[in-house]
Amino acid sequence: MADQAVVEALRPFEVNFSDEALADLKRRLTQARLPEEEPVDDFSQGVPLKTVRQVLEHWRDKYDWRKVEARLNAVPNYLTEIDGLDIHFIHVRSKHKDALPIIVTHGWPGSIVEQLKIIGPLTDPTSHGGRAEDAFHVVIPSMPGYGFSGKPTSTGWGPERIAEGWITLMQRLGYKKFVAQGGDWGAVVTEMIGVRAPPELAGIHTNMPGAVPEDINGAAFGGAPAPAGLTDEEKSTYDQLVSFYKKVYYAFWMATRPQTGVAFADSPIGLATFLIDHDAESLAMIARSFDGQTEGMTPDDVLDNCTLFWLTNTGVSAARLYWENKLPFFTPKGVKVPVAVTAFPNELYQTPRSWAEKAYPNLIHYNKVEKGGHFAAWEQPMLLSKDLWTAFRSLR
């Protein structure tokens, strides 16, 4: 039996892919075979060939992985074994006294790359226009099957088990009090931490709340007309949900046939095309960024994430989380701990305060912001960071 101290050890980790791996990536991009152009002039058939070519050419001719590798290695990275699986995480402690520990969880098709931009504002708010008393110690883990974490070899690693792992991680780091934050899968994991409600947990923050009433969610999933009695704000959110559910093919596919995605391990441009087609607003923003209209994410931001997926060969292993999941994405999960919500307009749906108040009986903060979408930390890092400064003040 393994020595428990060895199992629980925090092992320093450095990102360092070989020149051969990067040369192989470039070779595959150079030899890529693309389909013909789509017979429509919009996004109704998916990622347009023009955008695919722009992604490929930027990746092949202009992109430098070593830059993001240096950014990753500029912060402390670790591996630790939890429940038999190696978990990778970034851990940056603030210089400020009494900083509040926070564990931040990414989603799909993201990774720890999503959160790199918020590390500075959260750990060192005084250098970003904030107050020392709003500082955080920041922990950013890679979910199982993603990035540098281990790939489960048996079933059972759904959001509930990941949440339990994150609680273990924060306890292992010695934190007697912490908060949790997440979007996309990270929101589901974070809410399950809230459901579990360990004594160390002070509260959670989500930018993709599970707050849609079940009957309304069911109607939206079926594409029904908006139910009677909704306010104008709720009707607008309902329409967002109906639109999203019409384009959620990727989630159904990964939830039923993740292992069929063998091409994601063989074709980098095929992998990248699938990753950037998450939701209509994000795809349109990414397409504009490759047209030179940078707003939120840059082409390099997009390719930092795609390259991480490629080099770690996690296209299939990450998809299995959809197969594992048995929880609803958008409906309430019974969180009773203090909850803070930031509602972004271009999220899959912008949660109305009325729904948030019903879903979270201990709602301590709600802010409906004016810009930003699904990848909040990536697109609007300062906006999200400032709202986190505010959201958790009452819990310090």
C-alpha positions in Angstrom: 0.0 0.0 0.0 1.3 3.4 -1.0 2.6 5.7 1.8 -0.2 8.3 2.4 2.3 11.1 2.7 3.7 10.2 -0.8 0.2 10.0 -2.2 -0.8 13.4 -0.8 2.5 15.1 -1.8 2.4 18.3 -3.9 4.9 17.7 -6.7 6.1 20.8 -8.6 5.3 20.6 -12.3 6.7 22.4 -15.3 5.3 22.6 -18.8 7.8 21.6 -21.4 6.8 20.0 -24.7 9.5 18.8 -27.1 10.5 20.6 -30.3 9.5 17.3 -32.0 6.0 17.6 -30.8 5.7 21.2 -32.1 7.3 20.2 -35.4 4.7 17.4 -35.7 1.9 19.8 -35.1 3.2 22.1 -37.8 3.6 19.2 -40.2 0.0 18.1 -39.7 -1.2 21.6 -40.2 0.8 21.9 -43.4 -0.7 18.7 -44.7 -4.2 19.4 -43.6 -7.0 18.5 -46.0 -10.0 20.8 -45.8 -13.5 20.5 -47.2 -15.2 22.6 -49.8 -16.8 25.9 -48.9 -20.2 25.9 -47.3 -23.2 26.9 -49.6 -24.5 29.5 -47.1 -23.2 32.9 -46.2 -23.7 32.6 -42.4 -22.8 30.3 -39.5 -25.9 28.0 -40.0 -23.7 25.1 -41.1 -21.0 25.6 -38.5 -17.6 27.1 -38.7 -17.2 28.8 -42.2 -14.3 27.6 -44.3 -12.9 31.1 -44.3 -12.5 31.0 -40.5 -11.1 27.5 -40.6 -8.4 28.6 -43.1 -7.6 31.7 -40.9 -7.2 29.5 -37.9 -5.0 27.1 -39.7 -2.8 29.7 -41.3 -2.3 31.7 -38.1 -1.5 28.5 -36.2 0.9 27.2 -38.9 2.7 30.5 -39.7 2.4 33.0 -36.8 1.6 31.2 -33.6 4.3 30.6 -30.9 3.3 28.0 -28.3 6.5 28.8 -26.2 4.9 32.2 -25.2 2.0 30.6 -23.4 4.3 27.9 -22.1 6.4 30.6 -20.5 3.3 32.2 -19.0 2.2 28.9 -17.5 5.7 28.3 -16.0 5.8 31.8 -14.6 3.3 30.7 -11.9 3.6 27.7 -9.5 2.3 24.5 -11.0 1.8 21.2 -9.1 0.5 17.7 -9.4 -1.1 15.8 -6.5 -2.9 12.4 -6.4 -6.5 12.6 -5.5 -8.7 9.5 -5.5 -6.1 7.6 -7.5 -5.7 10.2 -10.2 -3.0 12.9 -10.7 -4.5 16.3 -10.6 -2.7 19.3 -12.0 -3.3 22.8 -10.5 -1.9 26.3 -10.5 -1.5 27.8 -7.0 -0.6 31.4 -6.6 -0.6 32.9 -3.1 -1.2 36.6 -2.7 1.3 38.9 -1.0 -1.5 40.6 0.9 -2.4 39.7 4.4 -5.7 37.8 5.0 -6.2 37.0 1.3 -9.2 34.7 0.8 -8.5 31.3 -0.9 -10.5 30.7 -4.0 -10.6 27.6 -6.3 -11.6 28.5 -9.9 -12.7 25.8 -12.3 -12.7 26.0 -16.1 -15.1 24.4 -18.5 -15.3 22.8 -22.0 -13.9 23.7 -24.5 -11.6 25.6 -22.2 -8.8 24.8 -19.9 -6.6 26.5 -17.3 -5.7 28.9 -20.1 -9.1 30.5 -19.5 -8.1 31.8 -16.1 -4.5 33.0 -16.6 -5.7 36.6 -17.1 -7.4 36.8 -13.7 -4.5 35.5 -11.6 -2.9 39.0 -11.4 -6.1 41.0 -10.5 -7.2 38.4 -7.9 -3.8 37.9 -6.2 -2.6 41.5 -6.5 -5.6 43.8 -6.7 -3.6 46.9 -5.7 -1.7 46.7 -9.0 -5.0 46.5 -10.9 -7.0 49.4 -9.3 -8.3 47.4 -6.3 -7.9 47.2 -2.6 -5.5 44.9 -0.6 -8.4 43.6 1.4 -10.0 42.2 -1.7 -7.0 39.8 -2.5 -7.3 36.1 -3.1 -5.0 33.1 -2.9 -5.8 31.5 -6.3 -6.0 27.7 -7.0 -6.8 26.7 -10.6 -7.0 23.0 -11.2 -7.2 21.1 -14.5 -10.3 18.9 -14.5 -9.7 15.1 -14.9 -9.1 14.3 -18.6 -8.2 17.9 -19.3 -4.8 19.5 -19.8 -2.1 18.2 -17.5 -4.4 16.2 -15.1 -4.6 12.5 -15.4 -7.1 10.8 -17.7 -9.5 8.5 -15.8 -9.1 4.9 -16.7 -12.4 3.9 -15.1 -15.9 5.5 -15.1 -17.3 7.7 -12.4 -15.4 11.0 -12.7 -18.5 13.2 -13.1 -19.0 16.7 -11.6 -19.9 15.4 -8.1 -16.6 13.4 -7.8 -14.6 16.4 -9.2 -16.2 18.6 -6.6 -15.2 16.2 -3.9 -11.7 16.2 -5.3 -11.5 20.0 -5.2 -12.6 20.0 -1.6 -9.9 17.5 -0.8 -7.4 19.7 -2.7 -8.2 22.8 -0.7 -8.0 20.9 2.5 -4.7 19.4 1.5 -3.4 22.9 0.8 -4.3 23.8 4.4 -7.1 26.2 3.8 -9.5 26.4 6.7 -11.8 28.7 4.7 -12.3 29.1 1.0 -14.7 30.2 -1.8 -15.2 28.6 -5.2 -15.9 30.0 -8.7 -16.7 28.6 -12.1 -18.3 28.9 -15.5 -19.5 26.2 -17.9 -18.5 22.8 -16.3 -16.8 24.8 -13.7 -20.1 26.3 -12.7 -21.6 22.8 -12.3 -18.6 21.6 -10.3 -18.7 24.7 -8.2 -22.5 24.3 -7.5 -21.8 20.7 -6.4 -19.2 22.0 -4.0 -21.9 24.3 -2.7 -24.3 21.3 -2.4 -21.7 19.4 -0.5 -21.1 22.5 1.7 -18.0 21.4 3.6 -17.4 23.5 6.7 -14.4 25.3 5.1 -16.6 26.6 2.3 -17.7 30.2 2.8 -19.6 30.6 -0.5 -19.5 30.3 -4.3 -19.7 32.5 -7.4 -21.0 31.4 -10.8 -21.1 33.1 -14.1 -23.3 30.3 -15.6 -25.9 29.8 -12.9 -28.1 26.7 -12.6 -31.2 28.9 -12.1 -33.7 28.2 -14.9 -37.0 26.9 -13.4 -37.5 23.2 -14.4 -40.7 23.8 -16.3 -39.3 26.7 -18.2 -36.2 24.8 -19.0 -38.3 21.9 -20.3 -40.3 24.1 -22.5 -37.2 25.8 -23.9 -35.6 22.5 -24.6 -38.6 21.4 -26.7 -38.6 24.7 -28.5 -42.1 25.7 -27.3 -43.4 29.2 -27.3 -42.5 31.2 -24.2 -44.7 30.3 -21.3 -47.3 32.8 -20.1 -46.4 35.1 -17.2 -42.8 35.8 -18.0 -41.5 39.3 -17.6 -39.8 41.0 -20.6 -36.4 40.1 -19.1 -37.4 36.5 -18.5 -38.8 36.2 -22.0 -35.5 37.5 -23.5 -33.7 34.9 -21.5 -36.1 32.2 -22.6 -35.5 33.1 -26.2 -31.7 32.8 -25.6 -32.3 29.3 -24.2 -34.4 28.2 -27.1 -31.8 29.4 -29.5 -29.0 27.6 -27.6 -30.8 24.3 -27.4 -31.2 24.3 -31.2 -27.4 24.3 -31.6 -26.3 22.1 -28.7 -25.4 19.1 -31.0 -21.8 19.0 -29.6 -23.0 18.2 -26.1 -25.3 15.4 -27.2 -22.5 13.9 -29.3 -20.0 13.9 -26.5 -22.5 12.7 -24.0 -23.3 9.6 -26.1 -20.3 8.8 -28.3 -17.1 10.5 -27.0 -14.8 7.7 -28.1 -15.8 8.2 -31.7 -13.8 11.4 -31.7 -10.6 9.6 -32.8 -10.0 12.3 -35.4 -9.4 14.8 -32.6 -6.2 12.8 -31.7 -5.1 12.9 -35.4 -6.1 16.2 -36.9 -5.2 19.5 -35.1 -7.4 21.6 -37.3 -10.2 19.2 -37.0 -9.9 19.4 -33.2 -9.7 23.2 -33.2 -12.7 23.6 -35.5 -14.8 21.5 -33.0 -13.5 23.4 -30.0 -14.4 26.9 -31.4 -17.9 25.9 -32.3 -19.3 25.9 -28.8 -22.0 28.5 -29.0 -23.2 31.1 -31.5 -22.0 34.2 -29.8 -18.5 32.8 -29.0 -18.0 31.5 -32.5 -19.0 34.8 -34.0 -16.6 36.6 -31.6 -13.7 34.2 -32.4 -14.4 34.6 -36.2 -14.2 38.4 -35.8 -11.0 38.1 -33.9 -9.4 36.3 -36.8 -10.7 39.1 -39.0 -8.7 41.6 -36.9 -11.6 42.8 -34.7 -10.1 41.8 -31.3 -12.7 42.0 -28.5 -12.0 39.8 -25.5 -10.1 36.8 -27.0 -7.3 37.2 -29.6 -6.3 34.6 -32.2 -3.4 33.7 -29.9 -5.8 33.2 -27.0 -7.9 30.8 -29.0 -4.8 28.9 -30.2 -3.2 28.7 -26.7 -6.2 26.6 -25.7 -6.4 24.5 -28.9 -2.7 23.8 -28.7 -3.0 22.7 -25.1 -5.7 20.3 -26.1 -3.6 19.0 -29.0 -0.3 18.6 -27.2 -1.9 16.8 -24.3 -4.1 14.7 -26.6 -7.2 15.4 -24.5 -9.8 15.9 -27.2 -11.5 12.6 -26.4 -10.7 12.3 -22.7 -12.2 15.8 -22.1 -15.3 14.9 -24.0 -16.0 12.0 -21.7 -17.1 14.4 -18.9 -20.3 14.9 -20.9 -20.8 11.1 -21.0 -20.2 10.9 -17.2 -22.6 13.7 -16.3 -26.0 12.9 -14.9 -26.8 16.4 -13.7 -28.9 19.1 -15.5 -26.8 22.1 -16.6 -29.2 24.9 -16.1 -31.8 24.1 -13.4 -31.4 24.6 -9.7 -29.4 22.0 -7.8 -30.3 22.9 -4.2 -27.4 25.1 -3.2 -28.0 26.6 0.2 -24.6 28.3 0.9 -24.0 32.0 0.1 -24.0 32.4 -3.7 -22.9 35.3 -5.9 -23.9 35.6 -9.6 -22.5 37.7 -12.4 -24.8 37.6 -15.4 -23.1 38.2 -18.7 -25.2 39.3 -21.7 -23.7 36.9 -24.3 -23.7 33.9 -21.9 -25.7 30.9 -23.1 -28.5 32.7 -21.2 -28.3 35.8 -19.1 -29.9 34.9 -15.8 -32.6 37.3 -14.5 -32.3 38.3 -10.9 -35.8 36.8 -10.3 -34.6 33.4 -11.3 -31.4 33.7 -9.3 -33.3 34.6 -6.2 -35.5 31.6 -6.5 -32.6 29.2 -7.2 -30.3 30.5 -4.5 -32.1 31.2 -1.1 -28.8 32.7 0.1 -28.0 35.0 -2.8 -25.5 37.6 -1.5 -24.6 39.3 -4.8 -26.1 39.7 -8.3 -24.7 41.8 -11.0 -26.0 42.1 -14.5 -23.0 43.3 -16.6 -23.0 45.1 -19.9 -20.6 43.0 -22.0 -19.0 39.6 -22.1 -20.0 36.1 -22.9 -19.5 32.5 -22.0 -15.8 32.5 -21.4 -15.9 35.3 -18.8 -12.4 35.0 -17.4 -10.9 34.8 -20.9 -13.0 37.6 -22.5 -13.5 40.1 -19.7 -10.9 39.3 -17.0 -11.0 42.7 -15.3 -14.7 42.9 -15.3 -15.0 39.4 -13.7 -12.1 40.1 -11.3 -13.7 43.3 -10.1 -17.0 41.6 -9.5 -15.3 38.9 -7.5 -13.7 41.5 -5.4 -17.2 42.9 -4.6 -19.0 39.6 -4.5 -17.1 38.0 -1.6 -16.5 41.1 0.6 -19.3 40.1 3.0 -17.7 36.6 3.4 -14.2 37.6 4.5 
